[in-house]
Amino acid sequence: MTSPVPQNHPVPAALQPPRGPVPNAPALSIRGLAKSFGGRIAVNGISLDVPAGSFYGLVGPNGAGKTTTLSMATGLLRPDYGQVAVHGVDVWAQPLQAKRLMGILPDGVRLFDRLTGGQLVTYAGLLRGMDRQTVAARVADLLRALDLAKDAGTLVVDYSAGMTKKIALAAAQTHAPRLLVLDEPYEAVDPVSAANIRDILHDYVSSGGTVIVSSHVMDLVQRMCDHVAVIAQGNVLAAGAVDEVRGGASLEDRFVELVGGRNQTEGLEWLRTS
Ligand SMILES: Nc1ncnc2c1ncn2[C@@H]1O[C@H](COP(=O)(O)OP(=O)(O)OP(=O)(O)O)[C@@H](O)[C@H]1O
């Protein structure tokens, strides 16, 4: 005797057959994402849609929850609650399919810095299952575009902070992802390299890719991004097209207005020299 098959019984997401990207789905869809550390809320049920083909800025004061949100969105940190999908693919139920679609530049994550820059980017490509010939060609292209070709044979541990940022960016791009998630990509990067990175990212977006960047530099986000979300204390304060969010003011002024927290300098009289 067979046991009755329950009608309309949902199949757990982890047991469903792998699903590819869903046409017209947002590049990144976040629903009710939450995380606490030791009872302290870092991300408080954030929901956001990042349209495919957008250049999306994520801004917020120190400790707002940007890195925590991006880490959960990219499968690096398990959320307490909430769902994340990349082009319709659930990041936590189908991590392999989702991660194929993403290139990630995490903030503060250690690289294999005893490899040379060239080896590190090659390793990133091989890890993605690409053949050696394609990897070699892409590594050469990326190192040239990021002005690191002459440093390809130097150990990453001997790179400056900005060079390290650039080599990590190259490693995130070898498999030609559809979504790039970049946590503070311009930190410590010189202005010429920053302009080169901006050009690469703009070309990438023009050809249909999506970029999410977190940054503290409002002027840069205003010039570079078409969409922005302002988060503070783990909540989204405003999100949408940059021009809508800033509403005629500069993004910086709007940010300060939304976030508040300008401190007076009283109490630091001892620091004044006259
Ligand atoms: N691993 C952790 N353990 C404990 N608390 C953490 C951890 N990671 C983050 N937090 C806390 O969560 C909050 C959000 O931190 P998060 O790094 O996401 O902020 P952020 O917006 O990226 O900040 P910043 O702009 O300074 O990089 C902070 O209060 C931080 O102290």
The ligand as an SDF file (V2000), in Angstrom:
LIG
                    3D

 31 33  0  0  0  0  0  0  0  0999 V2000
   30.5860   40.1040   12.8340 N   0  0  0  0  0  0  0  0  0  0  0  0
   30.0080   41.0280   13.5840 C   0  0  0  0  0  0  0  0  0  0  0  0
   29.8600   40.8510   14.9190 N   0  0  0  0  0  0  0  0  0  0  0  0
   29.2370   41.7810   15.6900 C   0  0  0  0  0  0  0  0  0  0  0  0
   28.7150   42.9240   15.2070 N   0  0  0  0  0  0  0  0  0  0  0  0
   28.8360   43.1620   13.9000 C   0  0  0  0  0  0  0  0  0  0  0  0
   29.4790   42.2310   13.0120 C   0  0  0  0  0  0  0  0  0  0  0  0
   29.4290   42.7360   11.7450 N   0  0  0  0  0  0  0  0  0  0  0  0
   28.7980   43.9170   11.8460 C   0  0  0  0  0  0  0  0  0  0  0  0
   28.4320   44.1750   13.1160 N   0  0  0  0  0  0  0  0  0  0  0  0
   27.6960   45.3520   13.6030 C   0  0  0  0  0  0  0  0  0  0  0  0
   26.5770   45.5270   12.7530 O   0  0  0  0  0  0  0  0  0  0  0  0
   26.3650   46.9180   12.4920 C   0  0  0  0  0  0  0  0  0  0  0  0
   26.3940   47.1410   10.9780 C   0  0  0  0  0  0  0  0  0  0  0  0
   27.7410   46.9590   10.5190 O   0  0  0  0  0  0  0  0  0  0  0  0
   28.1360   47.0270    8.9890 P   0  0  0  0  0  0  0  0  0  0  0  0
   29.5730   46.6460    8.8820 O   0  0  0  0  0  0  0  0  0  0  0  0
   27.1410   46.2710    8.1980 O   0  0  0  0  0  0  0  0  0  0  0  0
   27.9390   48.5860    8.6920 O   0  0  0  0  0  0  0  0  0  0  0  0
   28.4130   49.4400    7.4140 P   0  0  0  0  0  0  0  0  0  0  0  0
   27.2180   50.2580    7.0130 O   0  0  0  0  0  0  0  0  0  0  0  0
   29.0060   48.5790    6.3780 O   0  0  0  0  0  0  0  0  0  0  0  0
   29.5020   50.3820    8.0980 O   0  0  0  0  0  0  0  0  0  0  0  0
   30.8000   51.1380    7.4850 P   0  0  0  0  0  0  0  0  0  0  0  0
   30.2870   52.1920    6.5850 O   0  0  0  0  0  0  0  0  0  0  0  0
   31.4360   51.7200    8.7230 O   0  0  0  0  0  0  0  0  0  0  0  0
   31.6440   50.1140    6.7960 O   0  0  0  0  0  0  0  0  0  0  0  0
   27.4240   47.6750   13.2750 C   0  0  0  0  0  0  0  0  0  0  0  0
   26.8530   48.0700   14.4940 O   0  0  0  0  0  0  0  0  0  0  0  0
   28.5030   46.6500   13.5000 C   0  0  0  0  0  0  0  0  0  0  0  0
   29.1920   46.9020   14.7020 O   0  0  0  0  0  0  0  0  0  0  0  0
  1  2  1  0
  2  3  1  0
  2  7  2  0
  3  4  2  0
  4  5  1  0
  5  6  2  0
  6  7  1  0
  6 10  1  0
  7  8  1  0
  8  9  2  0
  9 10  1  0
 10 11  1  0
 11 12  1  0
 11 30  1  0
 12 13  1  0
 13 14  1  0
 13 28  1  0
 14 15  1  0
 15 16  1  0
 16 17  2  0
 16 18  1  0
 16 19  1  0
 19 20  1  0
 20 21  2  0
 20 22  1  0
 20 23  1  0
 23 24  1  0
 24 25  2  0
 24 26  1  0
 24 27  1  0
 28 29  1  0
 28 30  1  0
 30 31  1  0
M  END
$$$$
